[in-house]
Amino acid sequence: MTDNGKEAARELAGQVALVTGGTRGIGRGIAEELARAGARVAVVGRDEGRAAATAAELPGGGHRGYGCDVSESAAVNALVERVEADLGPVDVLVNNAGITEDNLLIRLSDEDWDRVLDTNLRGAFNTIRAVARGMMRRRSGRIINVTSVVGLVGNKGQANYAASKAGLIGLTKAVAKELASRGVLCNAVAPGYIDTEMTAALAPAVREELAARIPLGRLGTAEDVAGVVRFLAGPGARYITGQVIVVDGGMVM
């Protein structure tokens, strides 16, 4: 590989990336990809021990794991302070933390609604607000929100989840407009059906039915999503902001 090729392969060298929900599934895939790109990664999960173990397994070195409930603004502010004291200013924020509490609308409890909105939407607001001031001061930064195709087209039994992910798209566009003049870019990635622990638990017939609905004929992988996040975090995306990139094998086109 040429020297230029080596440089391109580690286009995030010297940068710090904070990934919420980074201990498994899509989040872990994103953390691994950003680490391969040369970033020092702050892996965030509810369980600090699991986050630390994940960070220790990432390629390269200098990664750290942190425990945080992103729905709590004070906890998020303290998290960002810890990360920046340990690793340096946050250059890339990836909001991937998310939960589901599925049920039909008439059976959704107030608690189920609040838990999903608080984690999926308020959590992203909290982390963006916590890193935005520093990014604006440095006139540089990338914010990438992991939403879902469900936020674009809805889904039965997921009114709370769909609302949170649609809200995340609106938040992405508003933040992109507010911060663009300070050199901070904000985009979203909307995965479709991705092969994770959750979908692995589905019956084979159900997985086959899901794959049949996708023009590319298969479920996506965490790596499919992580590659797009890496692009948005890198120099090739320097003129892209306020966009939602759908990663779903053509399912909702």
C-alpha positions, 0 to 999 in steps of 0.5 A: 500500500502507498503512503497515501493509501495508508493515510486514507485507511486511517482517515480519522487518526488523531480524532476522538469518537464517542459512540453511544449504545456501542457495546453490541449490534450496530453500535459495536460495529460502528465502534470497530469501524471507527477504530479501524479508521484510526479514531480513539473510541469512547464506547458508551453503554449502560453497563460500564464493565461491558463498555470497558470490555468492548473498548479493550477488544477494539482494533488499535489502542487508546479506547475507553469504555463508559457507563451512562444512561443517556436519558439523564442530562446531568449524567451525559454532561459528566460523561462528556467531561470524563471522555474529554479529560481521558481522550481529548475533545470529541470530534465525532459523536454517534448517537446509536443508543436505542431501545424498543418497548413494542405494543399496539397503540391502545396497549402502550403504557405511559411508561413504555412511551416515555422510556423509548422517547427518553432514550432514543430521542432525549438521549440524542438531544442530551449528547448533542447539546453536551458536545456542541459547544466545544465543536462550535468553538473549534469550528469542527465536528461530526454528529451522526444519528442512527435513526431507522426506516421505521422513522420514515414509514412507520410500523405496526406495534411501534408507535413509540419507536417510530415517533422517536426515530422520526423525531431524531430525523427532525432533530438532525435537520434542525441541528444541521442548520444551526451548526453549519456556519460553525463547521459542524456537520450533522447527518443521520443513517437509517438502517432497515432490517439488520442481522443483530442479536434481536433478529437472530432470535427470530424463527427461520421462517420469519427471517426468510419472510423479512429477506423476501421483502428486501430487493437485495435479498438479505438482511443487512449487517452491522458492517453495512451500517458502520461503513456509512457512518465511517464515510460521514465521519471522514473527509469525503463527507465534508460537504454533506449535512442534514441528510438521512442515508437509508441503509436497507437493501432497497426495502423502502425505495 
